[in-house]
Amino acid sequence: MAKGGSIVRDLTALWFQAPMVIAARMQAMTIAAMTGAATDYVEASRMVTEKMAAAAESVVAVNVALIKEGMGAVAALAVGKLPATGHKRVTAAVLRPYAKRVRANARRLSK
């Protein structure tokens, strides 16, 4: 179950920290390209692999969240209750993998 603040925290990370991460990476890759350093390849590779991992993790997380919400809705309907909406839990599951990586990259690149 997601906490109410986690969606806000994750959206904040994506809104404010993602552009900072992109700018830091672009600056580092530009400097590396101008100086001939190999670090631009490392960072470019890292960007792609992190995005792929976050996308895969997000797909699994949203599917698990949807299954849990569906099972909860079926159980609620079985006893004659209206099912609770779990859109916040599903949203949190989708955002969490990306926001986690953005926060980690912001910390790493700000050093």
PyMOL commands that set and color helices and strands:
alter all, ss='L'
color gray80, all
select helices_A, chain A and resi 4-35+39-78+87-109
alter helices_A, ss='H'
color red, helices_A
deselect
rebuild
show_as cartoon
